[in-house]
Each structure stands twice: as C-alpha cells, then as structure tokens.
Amino acid sequence: MIKCKYGDIVLVNFGFSEGIGFEKRPALVISSEAYHAERQEVVILAITSNVNRIFLGDTKISQWKEAGLLYPSLVTAIIRTVKSDMIFRKIGEIGPDDLKRVESSIKKIFGITGEK
C-alpha cells in the first residue's frame, strides 16, 4: 500500500462515471492523514490534461512540471473515494499556490463561499 497525504499527486485506477472499467489516471489527494488513519480509502480529485475545457470547480495547475505531471493539466471537480490499494504510486506534490486555488475551487463546488 502506498502512503499518501493531502496535496499528493498519485497515479490511481480511476473508475469511469458509467461504472464500467478503470483507467490509470493522475489524481490529487484531498483527504487528511486523520481520515487515512481510520479508513482504507483516499478521497481524490481527478486530474486531466484537457486544459481547454474548464468547468466550475476545475483548477489549472500552473506548476504542473514541478508537480511531476507530464503535460499541462488541471484538477477537475470530479471527486472520488478509492481504496488505498488502487493507488499505484506517488507522482509528486501540488505546489502551495496551486493547492490554495484548488481549495478555493472545492469551496465553490460545495457552495461554501456562497457562490452557486
């Protein structure tokens, strides 16, 4: 099992929304170490290299190379909970400025900032 923490970028078996099949994809870990200590799951946000299509809650990663990604990428508002053993490896970590922008996007997803 791969140890990961909040802000890590990992390679994970990401299930398709149709419920049929998986694909290895990068994802951002958004669950805490306390969560990981009590559960065998990790909460992630999908990462895509399709930077031309941005929806509410998506965040472009400005320091994608430093984060260990191969292409310009964005963190999507697609949230999944996966079993810890579905994580293949850690790719890198998202930079602090990018992480702050992702946190702001998460608030928008849930309407925490009052935006809908």
Residue pairs with C-beta under 8 A, 6 or more apart in sequence:
1 84
1 85
1 87
2 10
2 84
2 87
2 88
2 89
2 90
4 10
4 29
4 36
4 42
4 87
4 90
5 29
5 33
5 36
6 29
6 30
6 31
6 32
6 33
7 28
7 29
7 93
7 94
7 99
8 28
8 29
8 90
8 92
8 93
8 94
9 26
9 27
9 28
9 29
9 47
9 67
9 68
9 69
9 90
9 91
9 92
9 93
9 94
10 26
10 27
10 29
10 42
10 44
10 87
10 88
10 89
10 90
10 91
11 24
11 25
11 26
11 27
11 87
11 88
11 89
11 90
11 91
12 24
12 25
12 26
12 27
12 44
12 82
12 86
12 87
12 88
13 22
13 23
13 24
13 82
13 86
13 88
14 22
14 23
14 24
14 25
14 27
14 44
14 46
14 80
14 82
15 21
15 22
15 80
15 82
16 22
16 23
17 78
24 88
25 46
25 47
25 48
26 47
26 69
26 73
26 91
27 44
27 45
27 46
27 47
27 80
27 82
28 44
28 45
28 47
28 75
28 94
28 102
29 42
29 43
29 44
30 43
30 44
30 45
30 79
30 102
30 106
31 41
31 42
31 43
31 44
35 43
36 42
36 84
40 83
40 84
40 85
41 81
41 82
41 83
41 84
42 81
42 82
42 83
42 84
42 87
43 79
43 80
43 81
44 79
44 80
44 81
44 82
45 75
45 76
45 77
45 78
45 79
45 80
45 102
45 106
46 75
46 76
46 78
46 80
47 61
47 69
47 73
47 74
47 75
47 76
48 73
48 74
48 76
49 69
49 70
49 71
49 72
49 73
50 74
51 60
51 72
51 73
51 74
54 60
54 74
55 76
55 77
56 77
56 108
56 109
57 76
57 77
57 105
57 106
57 108
57 109
58 74
58 75
58 76
58 77
58 105
59 74
59 75
59 98
59 101
59 102
59 104
59 105
60 72
60 73
60 74
61 67
61 69
61 72
61 73
61 74
61 75
61 94
61 95
61 98
62 95
62 97
62 98
63 94
63 95
63 97
63 98
64 71
64 72
64 73
66 92
66 95
67 91
67 92
67 93
67 94
67 95
67 98
68 91
68 92
68 93
69 91
69 92
75 94
75 98
75 102
75 105
77 105
77 109
79 109
94 102
104 113
106 112
107 113
108 115
